[in-house]
């Protein structure tokens, strides 16, 4: 059957026909995405309707295929806006993802990760819905997603989900100033600063978690005003979690080692850097952002970040990582100029460090 005709069957009243159509359309979502954009995106509207009610196992399978299709299609700007700007559809996605028995929770997280690339998605910060009692959250959607990510790792909240892709949601949301503010302020319902909940995942076994959390930290670090809180040991204490993933088992001079952060002084002989070179570069760029103020540069010098960056530059065989290390070293090793304003340095750093961005496909 021709693909364009197959699309019409997703609106068929017979659930078995819809299931067959959705299953067969999955490959076309990557090879012929244009067939879903006919009649002013009418197929997309039909696909979104199929997510709404799936307590029956047959409908769950339809929802699985439909979500896969929408994840793949949401790389298209027109589809992305249609999906992400649909308040009712977003409400359905968010209502389903917090369900403890939701079978498609990971796919919903992946779809949210792509939806978060639409700038208007940041309004989720003010969104509210009742939270499941088992989640232990309040009615803030941001707090619910944060708790899903933390408490739901490895199937601990929902046996069929790990919620790893929510890390990408946080990374994209952290591009917006108001959301950066959320990440660095304690929440009333538990008194905890959201960013501190996810720092531990910079060395998690999941590549997706490590990547998303690294990018979230980096994007939050674009807010220079938050740097004192980010680097304070009494507040967020971000430095150990940024430095550990880029630190290997190398030995350093005794004097350098004694001045390093305590977490970096007694590493095991089998300590390894993050195997993902992009993550290493992201963490180095975070340090570069934290070096935009004189206070930040002096702290990085004090805790001997330079020797760690020197070894990273030497041992990671990647041109982008080396360039990132060289830019940071230039900031750390330069003479401080009298009268130079932090804003000048910050502007220069922003020109060479980009906010992280990633589109998910299944």
TORDRENVO-785796 format. One line per field, with one value per residue (C-alpha): residue in one letter; z negated, x negated, y negated. Coordinates in pm, whole numbers. Layout:
TORDRENVO-785796
code	a	...;
Z	Z	...;
X	X	...;
Y	Y	...;
***
This chain:
TORDRENVO-785796
code	x	x	x	x	x	x	x	x	x	x	x	x	x	x	x	x	x	x	x	x	x	x	x	x	x	x	x	x	x	x	x	x	x	x	x	x	x	x	x	x	x	x	x	x	x	x	x	x	x	x	x	x	x	x	x	x	x	x	x	x	x	x	x	x	x	x	x	x	x	x	x	x	x	x	x	x	x	x	x	x	x	x	x	x	x	x	x	x	x	x	x	x	x	x	x	x	x	x	x	x	x	x	x	x	x	x	x	x	x	x	x	x	x	x	x	x	x	x	x	x	x	x	x	x	x	x	x	x	x	x	x	x	x	x	x	x	x	x	x	x	x	x	x	x	x	x	x	x	x	x	x	x	x	x	x	x	x	x	x	x	x	x	x	x	x	x	x	x	x	x	x	x	x	x	x	x	x	x	x	x	x	x	x	x	x	x	x	x	x	x	x	x	x	x	x	x	x	x	x	x	x	x	x	x	x	x	x	x	x	x	x	x	x	x	x	x	x	x	x	x	x	x	x	x	x	x	x	x	x	x	x	x	x	x	x	x	x	x	x	x	x	x	x	x	x	x	x	x	x	x	x	x	x	x	x	x	x	x	x	x	x	x	x	x	x	x	x	x	x	x	x	x	x	x	x	x	x	x	x	x	x	x	x	x	x	x	x	x	x	x	x	x	x	x	x	x	x	x	x	x	x	x	x	x	x	x	x	x	x	x	x	x	x	x	x	x	x	x	x	x	x	x	x	x	x	x	x	x	x	x	x	x	x	x	x	x	x	x	x	x	x	x	x	x	x	x	x	x	x	x	x	x	x	x	x	x	x	x	x	x	x	x;
Z	0	85	-225	-164	-167	-474	-670	-629	-824	-1150	-1185	-1119	-1392	-1406	-1663	-1484	-1163	-1354	-1514	-1180	-1024	-1309	-1312	-937	-939	-1187	-921	-709	-994	-911	-537	-410	-681	-427	-412	-766	-675	-421	-462	-707	-932	-959	-1010	-1307	-1463	-1423	-1574	-1880	-1940	-1955	-2264	-2481	-2594	-2606	-2919	-2693	-2588	-2221	-2257	-2450	-2146	-1920	-2154	-2142	-1761	-1754	-2008	-1806	-1495	-1673	-1824	-1480	-1317	-1586	-1437	-1174	-1293	-1174	-1343	-1655	-1699	-1629	-1891	-2156	-2135	-2179	-2543	-2557	-2405	-2641	-2930	-2815	-2782	-3127	-3286	-3142	-3216	-3592	-3596	-3790	-3551	-3228	-2975	-2737	-2992	-2829	-2489	-2650	-2804	-2461	-2306	-2583	-2516	-2159	-2255	-2491	-2187	-2111	-2295	-2412	-2602	-2887	-3012	-3163	-3455	-3571	-3491	-3768	-3801	-4092	-4164	-4236	-4608	-4539	-4371	-4683	-4483	-4483	-4205	-4009	-3682	-3692	-4037	-3927	-3627	-3851	-4102	-3822	-3697	-4038	-4199	-3877	-3768	-3690	-3717	-4082	-4029	-3713	-3639	-3266	-3262	-3363	-3264	-3140	-2856	-3098	-3131	-2778	-2879	-3164	-2936	-2685	-2949	-3115	-2814	-2948	-3226	-3428	-3427	-3520	-3820	-3910	-3903	-4160	-4414	-4690	-4640	-4916	-4917	-5006	-5073	-4815	-4528	-4208	-4048	-4351	-4290	-3951	-4001	-4106	-3758	-3590	-3645	-3601	-3387	-3149	-2864	-2817	-3183	-3183	-2863	-2959	-3309	-3182	-2934	-3201	-3432	-3146	-3034	-3392	-3414	-3143	-3425	-3569	-3869	-3991	-3984	-4355	-4445	-4193	-4325	-4696	-4897	-5131	-4850	-4520	-4515	-4145	-4097	-4214	-3984	-3686	-3756	-3842	-3496	-3328	-3577	-3520	-3737	-3672	-3958	-4031	-4224	-4596	-4632	-4354	-4495	-4843	-4704	-4492	-4607	-4862	-4620	-4373	-4613	-4676	-4349	-4283	-4040	-3797	-3781	-3421	-3244	-3088	-2770	-2580	-2445	-2397	-2769	-2850	-2626	-2786	-3136	-3025	-2871	-3198	-3375	-3112	-3186	-3559	-3481	-3338	-3670	-3854	-4164	-3961	-3802	-4138	-4286	-3989	-4028	-4403	-4369	-4094	-3799	-3559	-3616	-3553	-3231	-3128	-3161	-2985	-2694	-2679	-2709	-2526	-2155	-2027	-1862	-2006	-2360	-2310	-2182	-2480	-2717	-2549	-2583	-2954	-3008	-2844	-3101	-3397	-3308	-3191	-3394	-3546	-3383	-3611	-3552	-3334	-3407	-3446	-3187	-2924	-2992	-3004	-2664	-2513	-2663	-2533	-2183	-2196	-2410	-2267	-2455	-2411	-2181	-2076	-1881	-1974	-1720	-1783;
X	0	-125	-245	-29	282	161	156	532	590	460	800	995	1254	1141	858	703	681	526	274	169	144	-63	-300	-359	-405	-695	-969	-818	-864	-1236	-1237	-934	-838	-660	-362	-272	-261	20	343	189	48	379	200	12	340	474	156	185	541	426	212	502	667	465	551	631	326	414	422	94	-72	83	-49	-397	-408	-255	-503	-790	-657	-615	-963	-1114	-901	-958	-1296	-1094	-1029	-666	-583	-773	-574	-244	-318	-486	-241	62	152	406	164	-114	125	192	-181	-255	40	-68	-440	-390	-176	-354	-226	-274	-430	-551	-708	-1053	-906	-712	-1038	-1205	-919	-940	-1314	-1239	-943	-1173	-1359	-1065	-1125	-765	-804	-966	-617	-614	-791	-457	-249	-69	96	164	-131	-101	-143	-423	-631	-647	-644	-428	-199	-478	-545	-913	-946	-757	-988	-1290	-1164	-1080	-1436	-1595	-1360	-1277	-1627	-1669	-1298	-1264	-939	-806	-940	-913	-1105	-1435	-1345	-1701	-1587	-1444	-1806	-1777	-1458	-1646	-1938	-1719	-1508	-1828	-1886	-1615	-1699	-1384	-1449	-1815	-1682	-1467	-1768	-1963	-1689	-1564	-1207	-953	-816	-1147	-1392	-1638	-1806	-1706	-2051	-2201	-1967	-2116	-2487	-2561	-2465	-2773	-2936	-2630	-2645	-2380	-2538	-2214	-2203	-2566	-2530	-2204	-2318	-2654	-2472	-2226	-2508	-2684	-2371	-2296	-2653	-2575	-2411	-2714	-2518	-2471	-2843	-2907	-2622	-2736	-3093	-3022	-3082	-2800	-2552	-2556	-2922	-2932	-3310	-3370	-3096	-3242	-3605	-3565	-3439	-3742	-3993	-4180	-4417	-4721	-4949	-5019	-5286	-5227	-5180	-4921	-4738	-4717	-4549	-4296	-3939	-3915	-3708	-3999	-4282	-4235	-4111	-4143	-4410	-4137	-3970	-3883	-3763	-3419	-3459	-3235	-3465	-3172	-3097	-3460	-3442	-3114	-3264	-3573	-3345	-3152	-3478	-3549	-3215	-3291	-3621	-3447	-3474	-3795	-3656	-3590	-3936	-4105	-3910	-3994	-4361	-4346	-4207	-4460	-4231	-4516	-4707	-4384	-4320	-4682	-4646	-4308	-4462	-4745	-4543	-4213	-4264	-4007	-4065	-3751	-3851	-4202	-4072	-3836	-4127	-4345	-4076	-4038	-4415	-4438	-4193	-4364	-4724	-4685	-4780	-4480	-4437	-4373	-4030	-3899	-3534	-3389	-3127	-3399	-3540	-3191	-3109	-3427	-3360	-3003	-3138	-3335	-3107	-2770	-2467	-2417	-2145	-2042	-1753	-1638	-1542	-1431;
Y	0	-349	-534	-840	-617	-434	-760	-793	-470	-616	-786	-465	-388	-26	4	303	100	-191	45	192	-153	-296	0	-15	-392	-393	-347	-625	-872	-872	-793	-990	-1244	-1465	-1228	-1332	-1703	-1693	-1891	-2137	-1862	-1678	-1341	-1489	-1593	-1240	-1094	-1316	-1200	-838	-908	-1023	-702	-383	-182	115	318	279	-99	-92	62	-200	-469	-312	-333	-681	-814	-670	-842	-1177	-1156	-1106	-1376	-1641	-1724	-1913	-2273	-2275	-1946	-2046	-2366	-2190	-1926	-2141	-2432	-2207	-2265	-1981	-1733	-1845	-1794	-1437	-1363	-1501	-1325	-990	-1018	-1041	-728	-456	-186	-383	-140	-410	-644	-636	-724	-1007	-1132	-1120	-1315	-1576	-1602	-1708	-1927	-2118	-2252	-2479	-2806	-2831	-2504	-2698	-2787	-2438	-2607	-2748	-2441	-2251	-1910	-1673	-1444	-1071	-1008	-759	-1029	-1246	-1568	-1882	-2007	-2177	-1993	-2087	-1935	-1625	-1575	-1629	-1372	-1127	-1159	-1113	-860	-679	-579	-213	-134	-232	-430	-268	81	13	-316	-477	-838	-899	-1126	-1379	-1491	-1632	-1815	-1984	-2071	-2254	-2424	-2548	-2774	-3005	-3251	-3185	-2812	-2862	-3050	-2748	-2515	-2717	-2796	-2564	-2443	-2493	-2138	-1970	-2255	-2116	-2302	-2116	-2121	-1945	-1651	-1569	-1645	-1287	-1166	-1315	-975	-755	-440	-579	-775	-968	-1075	-1182	-1378	-1549	-1640	-1769	-1993	-2110	-2216	-2393	-2578	-2688	-2819	-3075	-3273	-3452	-3580	-3222	-3136	-3206	-2967	-2707	-2699	-2740	-2421	-2523	-2575	-2380	-2273	-2195	-2171	-1811	-1685	-1871	-1780	-1410	-1305	-1463	-1324	-999	-796	-1018	-1109	-1474	-1661	-1635	-2010	-2018	-1717	-1866	-2178	-1990	-1938	-1652	-1442	-1442	-1362	-989	-845	-473	-347	-236	-580	-664	-975	-981	-773	-1017	-1288	-1523	-1501	-1580	-1886	-1994	-1982	-2175	-2439	-2458	-2535	-2799	-2963	-2953	-3126	-3433	-3616	-3693	-3526	-3213	-3211	-3254	-2963	-2737	-2827	-2767	-2414	-2329	-2285	-2359	-2029	-1835	-2025	-1976	-1598	-1602	-1792	-1542	-1221	-1278	-1229	-1476	-1812	-1975	-1870	-2003	-2337	-2365	-2290	-2552	-2819	-2744	-2746	-3088	-3221	-3053	-3134	-3492	-3798	-3971	-4313	-4608	-4756	-4475	-4404	-4055	-4149	-4191	-3845	-3694	-3839	-3693	-3349	-3342	-3396	-3070	-2850	-2750	-2623	-2249	-2116	-1764	-1609	-1259	-993	-634;
***
